[in-house]
Amino acid sequence: MLDRDGYRPNVGIILCNSHNQVFWGKRIKEHAWQFPQGGIKYGETPEQAMYRELMEEVGLKPEHVKILGRTRDWLRYEVPTSWIKREWRGSYKGQKQIWFLLRLTGRDSDVSLRATEHPEFDAWRWSEYWVPLADVIEFKRDVYQLALNELAVFLRNPAKRYGGKTRKPANNALPTVSDE
């Protein structure tokens, strides 16, 4: 399902633990790490899609998490043409996403990467809140930056490790400390 501009509706999930570290998943049989994400099916709300994707990719149920916030608007990224299947070229541009920030209220042992027959990840770890900006594939970096910046306000001091307030990163760098 594509919108009229060629973007596939999608949800992104930033799952954090009690230390504001974020779930970082390694794509199965690849050396690429990302947040859980997935398409919104016809008739689904973004929240329904988020819970479905959370179960499919991470094995967590609604009772294992608490929604802390979500992005106000769609965030878009374009997929490089070389990554697009030939039959979709010309009509498909990329993803438009609503991002959710969740708090794990269950235990780490509730995470199950084999919850479905088609797992997305084969490894995971907790990472500091801003680390994904340096590790995610280039074409998703701006959307990750926008989502992390917008959703940081819902956390108890996500800049704690950086000693103060954070400033929006420039040139895809990690956030910097500002004492202004």
VMD Tcl script that builds the backbone (N, CA, C; Angstrom):
set m [mol new atoms 540]
animate dup $m
set s [atomselect $m all]
$s set {name element resname resid chain x y z} {
  {N N MET 1 A 0.847 -1.180 0.000}
  {CA C MET 1 A 0.000 0.000 0.000}
  {C C MET 1 A 0.889 1.238 0.000}
  {N N LEU 2 A 0.812 2.045 -1.037}
  {CA C LEU 2 A 1.571 3.275 -1.151}
  {C C LEU 2 A 0.630 4.461 -1.157}
  {N N ASP 3 A 1.107 5.591 -0.608}
  {CA C ASP 3 A 0.302 6.797 -0.721}
  {C C ASP 3 A 0.502 7.384 -2.113}
  {N N ARG 4 A -0.172 8.447 -2.427}
  {CA C ARG 4 A -0.114 8.994 -3.790}
  {C C ARG 4 A 1.258 9.553 -4.160}
  {N N ASP 5 A 2.109 9.805 -3.141}
  {CA C ASP 5 A 3.457 10.316 -3.393}
  {C C ASP 5 A 4.504 9.208 -3.481}
  {N N GLY 6 A 4.081 7.947 -3.312}
  {CA C GLY 6 A 5.005 6.833 -3.433}
  {C C GLY 6 A 5.646 6.371 -2.139}
  {N N TYR 7 A 5.061 6.770 -1.000}
  {CA C TYR 7 A 5.604 6.361 0.297}
  {C C TYR 7 A 4.723 5.297 0.937}
  {N N ARG 8 A 5.360 4.305 1.517}
  {CA C ARG 8 A 4.654 3.221 2.210}
  {C C ARG 8 A 4.441 3.617 3.670}
  {N N PRO 9 A 3.187 3.649 4.151}
  {CA C PRO 9 A 2.923 3.960 5.563}
  {C C PRO 9 A 3.554 2.905 6.472}
  {N N ASN 10 A 4.176 3.347 7.528}
  {CA C ASN 10 A 5.023 2.493 8.344}
  {C C ASN 10 A 5.053 3.036 9.762}
  {N N VAL 11 A 5.414 2.181 10.707}
  {CA C VAL 11 A 5.655 2.622 12.084}
  {C C VAL 11 A 7.099 2.297 12.454}
  {N N GLY 12 A 7.673 3.147 13.282}
  {CA C GLY 12 A 8.993 2.920 13.849}
  {C C GLY 12 A 8.851 2.834 15.352}
  {N N ILE 13 A 9.668 2.007 15.987}
  {CA C ILE 13 A 9.539 1.766 17.426}
  {C C ILE 13 A 10.872 2.001 18.118}
  {N N ILE 14 A 10.867 2.930 19.051}
  {CA C ILE 14 A 12.021 3.137 19.921}
  {C C ILE 14 A 11.607 2.586 21.280}
  {N N LEU 15 A 12.164 1.449 21.616}
  {CA C LEU 15 A 11.867 0.766 22.878}
  {C C LEU 15 A 12.999 1.063 23.843}
  {N N CYS 16 A 12.677 1.609 25.011}
  {CA C CYS 16 A 13.736 1.918 25.968}
  {C C CYS 16 A 13.503 1.174 27.286}
  {N N ASN 17 A 14.603 0.997 28.005}
  {CA C ASN 17 A 14.529 0.357 29.319}
  {C C ASN 17 A 14.498 1.435 30.401}
  {N N SER 18 A 14.579 1.048 31.650}
  {CA C SER 18 A 14.479 2.001 32.757}
  {C C SER 18 A 15.680 2.946 32.840}
  {N N HIS 19 A 16.744 2.643 32.114}
  {CA C HIS 19 A 17.938 3.496 32.085}
  {C C HIS 19 A 17.971 4.378 30.838}
  {N N ASN 20 A 16.861 4.423 30.102}
  {CA C ASN 20 A 16.733 5.174 28.849}
  {C C ASN 20 A 17.676 4.681 27.760}
  {N N GLN 21 A 18.101 3.440 27.864}
  {CA C GLN 21 A 18.830 2.810 26.775}
  {C C GLN 21 A 17.798 2.266 25.798}
  {N N VAL 22 A 18.161 2.191 24.531}
  {CA C VAL 22 A 17.208 1.784 23.503}
  {C C VAL 22 A 17.547 0.412 22.927}
  {N N PHE 23 A 16.497 -0.309 22.569}
  {CA C PHE 23 A 16.628 -1.607 21.904}
  {C C PHE 23 A 17.218 -1.376 20.533}
  {N N TRP 24 A 18.275 -2.109 20.224}
  {CA C TRP 24 A 18.957 -1.988 18.942}
  {C C TRP 24 A 19.074 -3.389 18.376}
  {N N GLY 25 A 18.393 -3.640 17.241}
  {CA C GLY 25 A 18.320 -4.980 16.673}
  {C C GLY 25 A 19.193 -5.152 15.445}
  {N N LYS 26 A 19.837 -6.322 15.344}
  {CA C LYS 26 A 20.672 -6.666 14.186}
  {C C LYS 26 A 19.823 -7.438 13.187}
  {N N ARG 27 A 19.706 -6.908 11.988}
  {CA C ARG 27 A 18.916 -7.554 10.940}
  {C C ARG 27 A 19.446 -8.956 10.693}
  {N N ILE 28 A 18.534 -9.895 10.521}
  {CA C ILE 28 A 18.908 -11.291 10.364}
  {C C ILE 28 A 19.841 -11.476 9.161}
  {N N LYS 29 A 20.933 -12.183 9.406}
  {CA C LYS 29 A 21.937 -12.525 8.385}
  {C C LYS 29 A 22.568 -11.306 7.726}
  {N N GLU 30 A 22.549 -10.151 8.392}
  {CA C GLU 30 A 23.170 -8.935 7.876}
  {C C GLU 30 A 24.012 -8.316 8.987}
  {N N HIS 31 A 24.800 -7.336 8.621}
  {CA C HIS 31 A 25.568 -6.594 9.613}
  {C C HIS 31 A 24.977 -5.209 9.798}
  {N N ALA 32 A 23.669 -5.099 9.650}
  {CA C ALA 32 A 22.955 -3.832 9.770}
  {C C ALA 32 A 22.104 -3.847 11.036}
  {N N TRP 33 A 22.147 -2.741 11.762}
  {CA C TRP 33 A 21.385 -2.594 13.004}
  {C C TRP 33 A 20.335 -1.511 12.808}
  {N N GLN 34 A 19.174 -1.704 13.438}
  {CA C GLN 34 A 18.099 -0.721 13.322}
  {C C GLN 34 A 17.097 -0.893 14.450}
  {N N PHE 35 A 16.184 0.096 14.535}
  {CA C PHE 35 A 15.037 -0.016 15.421}
  {C C PHE 35 A 13.989 -0.903 14.746}
  {N N PRO 36 A 13.125 -1.534 15.533}
  {CA C PRO 36 A 12.010 -2.267 14.921}
  {C C PRO 36 A 11.133 -1.303 14.108}
  {N N GLN 37 A 10.639 -1.768 12.989}
  {CA C GLN 37 A 9.738 -0.974 12.159}
  {C C GLN 37 A 8.968 -1.908 11.247}
  {N N GLY 38 A 7.873 -1.416 10.706}
  {CA C GLY 38 A 7.129 -2.240 9.771}
  {C C GLY 38 A 5.931 -1.518 9.206}
  {N N GLY 39 A 5.397 -2.075 8.140}
  {CA C GLY 39 A 4.298 -1.462 7.414}
  {C C GLY 39 A 2.977 -1.484 8.159}
  {N N ILE 40 A 2.161 -0.511 7.840}
  {CA C ILE 40 A 0.795 -0.432 8.360}
  {C C ILE 40 A -0.106 -1.110 7.344}
  {N N LYS 41 A -0.824 -2.114 7.788}
  {CA C LYS 41 A -1.730 -2.831 6.893}
  {C C LYS 41 A -3.016 -2.036 6.697}
  {N N TYR 42 A -3.690 -2.316 5.574}
  {CA C TYR 42 A -4.947 -1.641 5.276}
  {C C TYR 42 A -5.922 -1.828 6.440}
  {N N GLY 43 A -6.514 -0.730 6.917}
  {CA C GLY 43 A -7.488 -0.770 8.002}
  {C C GLY 43 A -6.882 -0.679 9.398}
  {N N GLU 44 A -5.557 -0.746 9.509}
  {CA C GLU 44 A -4.895 -0.648 10.812}
  {C C GLU 44 A -4.614 0.805 11.161}
  {N N THR 45 A -4.679 1.119 12.439}
  {CA C THR 45 A -4.206 2.408 12.919}
  {C C THR 45 A -2.700 2.284 13.142}
  {N N PRO 46 A -1.985 3.396 13.211}
  {CA C PRO 46 A -0.560 3.301 13.530}
  {C C PRO 46 A -0.301 2.576 14.857}
  {N N GLU 47 A -1.125 2.799 15.857}
  {CA C GLU 47 A -0.931 2.125 17.148}
  {C C GLU 47 A -1.143 0.610 17.022}
  {N N GLN 48 A -2.156 0.192 16.292}
  {CA C GLN 48 A -2.373 -1.248 16.082}
  {C C GLN 48 A -1.198 -1.867 15.335}
  {N N ALA 49 A -0.688 -1.171 14.317}
  {CA C ALA 49 A 0.467 -1.669 13.563}
  {C C ALA 49 A 1.696 -1.749 14.462}
  {N N MET 50 A 1.869 -0.771 15.333}
  {CA C MET 50 A 3.016 -0.760 16.239}
  {C C MET 50 A 2.982 -1.989 17.147}
  {N N TYR 51 A 1.829 -2.289 17.742}
  {CA C TYR 51 A 1.735 -3.463 18.622}
  {C C TYR 51 A 1.957 -4.769 17.841}
  {N N ARG 52 A 1.444 -4.845 16.614}
  {CA C ARG 52 A 1.650 -6.040 15.791}
  {C C ARG 52 A 3.127 -6.204 15.460}
  {N N GLU 53 A 3.755 -5.135 15.015}
  {CA C GLU 53 A 5.180 -5.195 14.677}
  {C C GLU 53 A 6.033 -5.496 15.914}
  {N N LEU 54 A 5.673 -4.936 17.043}
  {CA C LEU 54 A 6.409 -5.195 18.285}
  {C C LEU 54 A 6.375 -6.685 18.614}
  {N N MET 55 A 5.227 -7.313 18.438}
  {CA C MET 55 A 5.101 -8.751 18.693}
  {C C MET 55 A 5.875 -9.558 17.650}
  {N N GLU 56 A 5.715 -9.200 16.375}
  {CA C GLU 56 A 6.365 -9.949 15.304}
  {C C GLU 56 A 7.889 -9.857 15.363}
  {N N GLU 57 A 8.427 -8.683 15.663}
  {CA C GLU 57 A 9.870 -8.478 15.586}
  {C C GLU 57 A 10.601 -8.664 16.906}
  {N N VAL 58 A 9.913 -8.366 18.019}
  {CA C VAL 58 A 10.581 -8.372 19.318}
  {C C VAL 58 A 9.945 -9.361 20.293}
  {N N GLY 59 A 8.745 -9.847 19.951}
  {CA C GLY 59 A 8.081 -10.819 20.801}
  {C C GLY 59 A 7.424 -10.230 22.039}
  {N N LEU 60 A 7.239 -8.915 22.060}
  {CA C LEU 60 A 6.630 -8.273 23.228}
  {C C LEU 60 A 5.153 -8.001 22.993}
  {N N LYS 61 A 4.378 -8.182 24.038}
  {CA C LYS 61 A 2.942 -7.941 24.017}
  {C C LYS 61 A 2.654 -6.565 24.619}
  {N N PRO 62 A 1.429 -6.040 24.413}
  {CA C PRO 62 A 1.092 -4.728 24.973}
  {C C PRO 62 A 1.344 -4.620 26.480}
  {N N GLU 63 A 1.157 -5.711 27.211}
  {CA C GLU 63 A 1.360 -5.653 28.665}
  {C C GLU 63 A 2.834 -5.566 29.060}
  {N N HIS 64 A 3.752 -5.733 28.112}
  {CA C HIS 64 A 5.186 -5.632 28.385}
  {C C HIS 64 A 5.728 -4.221 28.218}
  {N N VAL 65 A 4.892 -3.304 27.686}
  {CA C VAL 65 A 5.371 -1.955 27.381}
  {C C VAL 65 A 4.358 -0.894 27.786}
  {N N LYS 66 A 4.844 0.327 27.860}
  {CA C LYS 66 A 3.994 1.500 28.076}
  {C C LYS 66 A 4.357 2.507 26.995}
  {N N ILE 67 A 3.349 3.077 26.326}
  {CA C ILE 67 A 3.600 4.112 25.322}
  {C C ILE 67 A 3.924 5.417 26.053}
  {N N LEU 68 A 5.098 5.976 25.764}
  {CA C LEU 68 A 5.498 7.254 26.353}
  {C C LEU 68 A 5.164 8.424 25.440}
  {N N GLY 69 A 5.207 8.185 24.127}
  {CA C GLY 69 A 4.915 9.257 23.184}
  {C C GLY 69 A 4.967 8.751 21.757}
  {N N ARG 70 A 4.599 9.630 20.845}
  {CA C ARG 70 A 4.664 9.329 19.419}
  {C C ARG 70 A 4.912 10.621 18.671}
  {N N THR 71 A 5.428 10.495 17.459}
  {CA C THR 71 A 5.675 11.690 16.667}
  {C C THR 71 A 4.340 12.301 16.242}
  {N N ARG 72 A 4.342 13.623 16.115}
  {CA C ARG 72 A 3.114 14.329 15.734}
  {C C ARG 72 A 2.740 14.059 14.281}
  {N N ASP 73 A 3.738 14.032 13.417}
  {CA C ASP 73 A 3.497 13.917 11.979}
  {C C ASP 73 A 4.294 12.750 11.393}
  {N N TRP 74 A 4.037 12.475 10.131}
  {CA C TRP 74 A 4.795 11.465 9.401}
  {C C TRP 74 A 6.217 11.967 9.188}
  {N N LEU 75 A 7.175 11.069 9.350}
  {CA C LEU 75 A 8.575 11.343 9.022}
  {C C LEU 75 A 8.906 10.466 7.823}
  {N N ARG 76 A 9.539 11.046 6.809}
  {CA C ARG 76 A 9.773 10.319 5.550}
  {C C ARG 76 A 11.253 10.122 5.263}
  {N N TYR 77 A 11.552 8.972 4.656}
  {CA C TYR 77 A 12.884 8.779 4.084}
  {C C TYR 77 A 12.739 8.092 2.740}
  {N N GLU 78 A 13.658 8.429 1.854}
  {CA C GLU 78 A 13.674 7.810 0.531}
  {C C GLU 78 A 14.670 6.655 0.522}
  {N N VAL 79 A 14.293 5.594 -0.148}
  {CA C VAL 79 A 15.144 4.422 -0.295}
  {C C VAL 79 A 15.942 4.598 -1.592}
  {N N PRO 80 A 17.260 4.367 -1.546}
  {CA C PRO 80 A 18.054 4.484 -2.786}
  {C C PRO 80 A 17.491 3.579 -3.887}
  {N N THR 81 A 17.489 4.071 -5.108}
  {CA C THR 81 A 16.934 3.341 -6.248}
  {C C THR 81 A 17.509 1.934 -6.364}
  {N N SER 82 A 18.790 1.785 -6.081}
  {CA C SER 82 A 19.421 0.463 -6.211}
  {C C SER 82 A 18.858 -0.552 -5.218}
  {N N TRP 83 A 18.184 -0.096 -4.171}
  {CA C TRP 83 A 17.584 -0.982 -3.163}
  {C C TRP 83 A 16.133 -1.335 -3.489}
  {N N ILE 84 A 15.561 -0.664 -4.474}
  {CA C ILE 84 A 14.148 -0.854 -4.806}
  {C C ILE 84 A 14.014 -1.945 -5.868}
  {N N LYS 85 A 13.082 -2.865 -5.630}
  {CA C LYS 85 A 12.829 -3.918 -6.621}
  {C C LYS 85 A 12.455 -3.280 -7.960}
  {N N ARG 86 A 12.934 -3.874 -9.009}
  {CA C ARG 86 A 12.751 -3.323 -10.350}
  {C C ARG 86 A 11.275 -3.018 -10.654}
  {N N GLU 87 A 10.375 -3.908 -10.262}
  {CA C GLU 87 A 8.951 -3.708 -10.587}
  {C C GLU 87 A 8.320 -2.552 -9.802}
  {N N TRP 88 A 8.970 -2.076 -8.748}
  {CA C TRP 88 A 8.442 -0.961 -7.949}
  {C C TRP 88 A 9.050 0.372 -8.340}
  {N N ARG 89 A 10.146 0.342 -9.128}
  {CA C ARG 89 A 10.817 1.590 -9.496}
  {C C ARG 89 A 9.869 2.481 -10.280}
  {N N GLY 90 A 9.907 3.753 -9.953}
  {CA C GLY 90 A 9.016 4.711 -10.599}
  {C C GLY 90 A 7.776 4.998 -9.794}
  {N N SER 91 A 7.348 4.041 -8.942}
  {CA C SER 91 A 6.163 4.289 -8.117}
  {C C SER 91 A 6.506 4.364 -6.638}
  {N N TYR 92 A 7.507 3.615 -6.188}
  {CA C TYR 92 A 7.893 3.561 -4.778}
  {C C TYR 92 A 9.075 4.485 -4.511}
  {N N LYS 93 A 8.919 5.380 -3.517}
  {CA C LYS 93 A 10.007 6.285 -3.141}
  {C C LYS 93 A 10.662 5.872 -1.833}
  {N N GLY 94 A 9.836 5.443 -0.871}
  {CA C GLY 94 A 10.389 5.123 0.447}
  {C C GLY 94 A 9.306 4.904 1.474}
  {N N GLN 95 A 9.617 5.247 2.711}
  {CA C GLN 95 A 8.713 5.021 3.841}
  {C C GLN 95 A 8.280 6.355 4.439}
  {N N LYS 96 A 7.057 6.396 4.920}
  {CA C LYS 96 A 6.630 7.493 5.782}
  {C C LYS 96 A 6.230 6.832 7.094}
  {N N GLN 97 A 6.739 7.360 8.186}
  {CA C GLN 97 A 6.609 6.665 9.464}
  {C C GLN 97 A 6.044 7.546 10.568}
  {N N ILE 98 A 5.254 6.908 11.406}
  {CA C ILE 98 A 4.888 7.441 12.714}
  {C C ILE 98 A 5.764 6.675 13.692}
  {N N TRP 99 A 6.488 7.388 14.547}
  {CA C TRP 99 A 7.395 6.765 15.507}
  {C C TRP 99 A 6.775 6.758 16.893}
  {N N PHE 100 A 6.952 5.643 17.590}
  {CA C PHE 100 A 6.484 5.480 18.966}
  {C C PHE 100 A 7.683 5.305 19.887}
  {N N LEU 101 A 7.607 5.932 21.051}
  {CA C LEU 101 A 8.590 5.720 22.106}
  {C C LEU 101 A 7.907 4.890 23.180}
  {N N LEU 102 A 8.473 3.728 23.477}
  {CA C LEU 102 A 7.900 2.805 24.453}
  {C C LEU 102 A 8.870 2.583 25.601}
  {N N ARG 103 A 8.317 2.329 26.776}
  {CA C ARG 103 A 9.116 1.921 27.936}
  {C C ARG 103 A 8.841 0.440 28.173}
  {N N LEU 104 A 9.895 -0.368 28.267}
  {CA C LEU 104 A 9.741 -1.777 28.621}
  {C C LEU 104 A 9.343 -1.842 30.090}
  {N N THR 105 A 8.166 -2.395 30.346}
  {CA C THR 105 A 7.715 -2.578 31.728}
  {C C THR 105 A 7.891 -4.032 32.154}
  {N N GLY 106 A 8.131 -4.891 31.176}
  {CA C GLY 106 A 8.422 -6.297 31.454}
  {C C GLY 106 A 9.913 -6.468 31.721}
  {N N ARG 107 A 10.394 -7.669 31.460}
  {CA C ARG 107 A 11.804 -7.996 31.692}
  {C C ARG 107 A 12.520 -8.197 30.364}
  {N N ASP 108 A 13.834 -8.111 30.398}
  {CA C ASP 108 A 14.618 -8.384 29.190}
  {C C ASP 108 A 14.309 -9.781 28.654}
  {N N SER 109 A 14.052 -10.707 29.552}
  {CA C SER 109 A 13.781 -12.090 29.135}
  {C C SER 109 A 12.447 -12.229 28.398}
  {N N ASP 110 A 11.594 -11.205 28.420}
  {CA C ASP 110 A 10.342 -11.225 27.656}
  {C C ASP 110 A 10.596 -11.020 26.163}
  {N N VAL 111 A 11.755 -10.459 25.818}
  {CA C VAL 111 A 12.104 -10.249 24.413}
  {C C VAL 111 A 12.343 -11.609 23.756}
  {N N SER 112 A 11.692 -11.822 22.619}
  {CA C SER 112 A 11.849 -13.072 21.879}
  {C C SER 112 A 11.955 -12.752 20.393}
  {N N LEU 113 A 13.146 -12.893 19.856}
  {CA C LEU 113 A 13.356 -12.599 18.443}
  {C C LEU 113 A 12.795 -13.686 17.532}
  {N N ARG 114 A 12.372 -14.801 18.111}
  {CA C ARG 114 A 11.820 -15.922 17.344}
  {C C ARG 114 A 10.318 -16.094 17.599}
  {N N ALA 115 A 9.634 -14.981 17.799}
  {CA C ALA 115 A 8.200 -15.037 18.093}
  {C C ALA 115 A 7.369 -15.423 16.874}
  {N N THR 116 A 7.939 -15.247 15.666}
  {CA C THR 116 A 7.220 -15.605 14.443}
  {C C THR 116 A 8.114 -16.496 13.576}
  {N N GLU 117 A 7.526 -17.028 12.515}
  {CA C GLU 117 A 8.269 -17.896 11.594}
  {C C GLU 117 A 9.252 -17.121 10.727}
  {N N HIS 118 A 9.096 -15.805 10.635}
  {CA C HIS 118 A 9.957 -14.975 9.796}
  {C C HIS 118 A 10.599 -13.868 10.639}
  {N N PRO 119 A 11.594 -14.219 11.449}
  {CA C PRO 119 A 12.215 -13.209 12.310}
  {C C PRO 119 A 12.933 -12.121 11.513}
  {N N GLU 120 A 12.940 -10.921 12.074}
  {CA C GLU 120 A 13.615 -9.773 11.466}
  {C C GLU 120 A 15.035 -9.610 11.999}
  {N N PHE 121 A 15.238 -9.977 13.273}
  {CA C PHE 121 A 16.518 -9.769 13.939}
  {C C PHE 121 A 17.085 -11.109 14.410}
  {N N ASP 122 A 18.425 -11.196 14.448}
  {CA C ASP 122 A 19.049 -12.385 15.022}
  {C C ASP 122 A 19.897 -12.049 16.244}
  {N N ALA 123 A 19.943 -10.777 16.623}
  {CA C ALA 123 A 20.639 -10.342 17.838}
  {C C ALA 123 A 20.080 -8.983 18.245}
  {N N TRP 124 A 20.272 -8.644 19.511}
  {CA C TRP 124 A 19.855 -7.328 19.985}
  {C C TRP 124 A 20.698 -6.946 21.182}
  {N N ARG 125 A 20.666 -5.646 21.486}
  {CA C ARG 125 A 21.382 -5.122 22.648}
  {C C ARG 125 A 20.736 -3.817 23.074}
  {N N TRP 126 A 21.025 -3.413 24.291}
  {CA C TRP 126 A 20.642 -2.090 24.756}
  {C C TRP 126 A 21.766 -1.135 24.392}
  {N N SER 127 A 21.435 0.016 23.826}
  {CA C SER 127 A 22.418 1.040 23.460}
  {C C SER 127 A 22.016 2.359 24.090}
  {N N GLU 128 A 22.993 3.223 24.291}
  {CA C GLU 128 A 22.681 4.564 24.781}
  {C C GLU 128 A 21.754 5.244 23.779}
  {N N TYR 129 A 20.909 6.137 24.263}
  {CA C TYR 129 A 19.833 6.730 23.484}
  {C C TYR 129 A 20.283 7.267 22.126}
  {N N TRP 130 A 21.411 7.969 22.048}
  {CA C TRP 130 A 21.819 8.626 20.813}
  {C C TRP 130 A 22.707 7.773 19.915}
  {N N VAL 131 A 23.196 6.629 20.367}
  {CA C VAL 131 A 24.119 5.798 19.585}
  {C C VAL 131 A 23.572 5.410 18.212}
  {N N PRO 132 A 22.285 5.101 18.068}
  {CA C PRO 132 A 21.791 4.714 16.738}
  {C C PRO 132 A 22.044 5.744 15.643}
  {N N LEU 133 A 22.188 7.022 15.986}
  {CA C LEU 133 A 22.465 8.029 14.957}
  {C C LEU 133 A 23.775 7.753 14.224}
  {N N ALA 134 A 24.726 7.188 14.913}
  {CA C ALA 134 A 26.016 6.892 14.285}
  {C C ALA 134 A 26.009 5.536 13.585}
  {N N ASP 135 A 25.133 4.625 14.016}
  {CA C ASP 135 A 25.172 3.247 13.531}
  {C C ASP 135 A 24.171 2.915 12.421}
  {N N VAL 136 A 23.109 3.673 12.295}
  {CA C VAL 136 A 22.071 3.324 11.327}
  {C C VAL 136 A 22.544 3.625 9.907}
  {N N ILE 137 A 21.997 2.890 8.950}
  {CA C ILE 137 A 22.333 3.101 7.545}
  {C C ILE 137 A 22.030 4.553 7.160}
  {N N GLU 138 A 22.859 5.096 6.326}
  {CA C GLU 138 A 22.843 6.524 5.986}
  {C C GLU 138 A 21.467 7.057 5.577}
  {N N PHE 139 A 20.743 6.337 4.706}
  {CA C PHE 139 A 19.494 6.904 4.190}
  {C C PHE 139 A 18.380 6.982 5.225}
  {N N LYS 140 A 18.545 6.336 6.377}
  {CA C LYS 140 A 17.556 6.430 7.458}
  {C C LYS 140 A 17.977 7.423 8.542}
  {N N ARG 141 A 19.201 7.919 8.478}
  {CA C ARG 141 A 19.770 8.710 9.575}
  {C C ARG 141 A 18.969 9.977 9.904}
  {N N ASP 142 A 18.537 10.716 8.905}
  {CA C ASP 142 A 17.794 11.953 9.182}
  {C C ASP 142 A 16.481 11.675 9.900}
  {N N VAL 143 A 15.783 10.606 9.500}
  {CA C VAL 143 A 14.523 10.256 10.160}
  {C C VAL 143 A 14.782 9.819 11.598}
  {N N TYR 144 A 15.841 9.050 11.825}
  {CA C TYR 144 A 16.190 8.641 13.188}
  {C C TYR 144 A 16.479 9.875 14.043}
  {N N GLN 145 A 17.210 10.826 13.487}
  {CA C GLN 145 A 17.537 12.044 14.211}
  {C C GLN 145 A 16.275 12.816 14.571}
  {N N LEU 146 A 15.377 12.973 13.610}
  {CA C LEU 146 A 14.117 13.675 13.868}
  {C C LEU 146 A 13.293 12.960 14.942}
  {N N ALA 147 A 13.166 11.642 14.822}
  {CA C ALA 147 A 12.368 10.875 15.791}
  {C C ALA 147 A 12.987 10.931 17.184}
  {N N LEU 148 A 14.277 10.690 17.299}
  {CA C LEU 148 A 14.933 10.719 18.610}
  {C C LEU 148 A 14.830 12.100 19.243}
  {N N ASN 149 A 15.036 13.152 18.459}
  {CA C ASN 149 A 14.932 14.507 19.004}
  {C C ASN 149 A 13.519 14.821 19.469}
  {N N GLU 150 A 12.520 14.484 18.653}
  {CA C GLU 150 A 11.137 14.802 19.023}
  {C C GLU 150 A 10.684 14.010 20.251}
  {N N LEU 151 A 11.094 12.762 20.338}
  {CA C LEU 151 A 10.612 11.899 21.419}
  {C C LEU 151 A 11.432 11.996 22.710}
  {N N ALA 152 A 12.595 12.597 22.655}
  {CA C ALA 152 A 13.450 12.720 23.846}
  {C C ALA 152 A 12.749 13.453 24.977}
  {N N VAL 153 A 11.824 14.344 24.667}
  {CA C VAL 153 A 11.137 15.115 25.708}
  {C C VAL 153 A 10.285 14.231 26.619}
  {N N PHE 154 A 9.968 13.026 26.176}
  {CA C PHE 154 A 9.142 12.122 26.971}
  {C C PHE 154 A 9.950 11.293 27.972}
  {N N LEU 155 A 11.271 11.408 27.915}
  {CA C LEU 155 A 12.133 10.640 28.810}
  {C C LEU 155 A 12.619 11.503 29.964}
  {N N ARG 156 A 12.981 10.819 31.036}
  {CA C ARG 156 A 13.604 11.501 32.160}
  {C C ARG 156 A 15.062 11.745 31.810}
  {N N ASN 157 A 15.365 12.937 31.336}
  {CA C ASN 157 A 16.728 13.385 31.062}
  {C C ASN 157 A 17.528 12.448 30.155}
  {N N PRO 158 A 17.161 12.323 28.880}
  {CA C PRO 158 A 17.915 11.438 27.981}
  {C C PRO 158 A 19.325 11.935 27.697}
  {N N ALA 159 A 19.625 13.200 28.032}
  {CA C ALA 159 A 20.963 13.740 27.769}
  {C C ALA 159 A 21.888 13.572 28.962}
  {N N LYS 160 A 21.426 12.875 29.984}
  {CA C LYS 160 A 22.184 12.710 31.218}
  {C C LYS 160 A 23.633 12.316 30.975}
  {N N ARG 161 A 23.866 11.385 30.069}
  {CA C ARG 161 A 25.218 10.913 29.791}
  {C C ARG 161 A 26.075 11.990 29.155}
  {N N TYR 162 A 25.449 13.024 28.606}
  {CA C TYR 162 A 26.196 14.076 27.933}
  {C C TYR 162 A 26.344 15.306 28.821}
  {N N GLY 163 A 25.896 15.210 30.073}
  {CA C GLY 163 A 26.145 16.271 31.032}
  {C C GLY 163 A 25.243 17.476 30.962}
  {N N GLY 164 A 24.205 17.453 30.213}
  {CA C GLY 164 A 23.333 18.616 30.161}
  {C C GLY 164 A 22.380 18.543 29.003}
  {N N LYS 165 A 22.055 19.727 28.478}
  {CA C LYS 165 A 21.141 19.801 27.349}
  {C C LYS 165 A 21.836 19.315 26.089}
  {N N THR 166 A 21.035 18.838 25.141}
  {CA C THR 166 A 21.626 18.437 23.867}
  {C C THR 166 A 21.213 19.428 22.804}
  {N N ARG 167 A 22.036 19.528 21.832}
  {CA C ARG 167 A 21.796 20.366 20.677}
  {C C ARG 167 A 21.583 19.433 19.498}
  {N N LYS 168 A 20.765 19.827 18.559}
  {CA C LYS 168 A 20.534 18.992 17.376}
  {C C LYS 168 A 21.868 18.727 16.680}
  {N N PRO 169 A 22.189 17.465 16.410}
  {CA C PRO 169 A 23.463 17.147 15.776}
  {C C PRO 169 A 23.578 17.756 14.383}
  {N N ALA 170 A 24.767 18.206 14.046}
  {CA C ALA 170 A 25.038 18.736 12.709}
  {C C ALA 170 A 25.846 17.706 11.931}
  {N N ASN 171 A 25.631 17.652 10.645}
  {CA C ASN 171 A 26.389 16.754 9.775}
  {C C ASN 171 A 26.362 15.311 10.252}
  {N N ASN 172 A 25.204 14.860 10.738}
  {CA C ASN 172 A 25.017 13.465 11.168}
  {C C ASN 172 A 25.927 13.042 12.309}
  {N N ALA 173 A 26.416 13.999 13.073}
  {CA C ALA 173 A 27.267 13.675 14.222}
  {C C ALA 173 A 26.389 13.374 15.428}
  {N N LEU 174 A 26.999 12.825 16.466}
  {CA C LEU 174 A 26.262 12.606 17.703}
  {C C LEU 174 A 25.937 13.924 18.351}
  {N N PRO 175 A 24.910 13.985 19.212}
  {CA C PRO 175 A 24.559 15.243 19.871}
  {C C PRO 175 A 25.756 15.777 20.668}
  {N N THR 176 A 25.771 17.097 20.798}
  {CA C THR 176 A 26.829 17.741 21.554}
  {C C THR 176 A 26.243 18.404 22.785}
  {N N VAL 177 A 27.077 18.625 23.775}
  {CA C VAL 177 A 26.633 19.236 25.023}
  {C C VAL 177 A 26.571 20.741 24.846}
  {N N SER 178 A 25.539 21.333 25.398}
  {CA C SER 178 A 25.403 22.782 25.384}
  {C C SER 178 A 25.148 23.239 26.821}
  {N N ASP 179 A 25.932 24.165 27.289}
  {CA C ASP 179 A 25.733 24.718 28.626}
  {C C ASP 179 A 25.090 26.079 28.586}
  {N N GLU 180 A 24.511 26.428 27.452}
  {CA C GLU 180 A 23.892 27.747 27.279}
  {C C GLU 180 A 22.716 27.925 28.187}
}
mol reanalyze $m
mol bondsrecalc $m
mol representation Tube
mol addrep $m
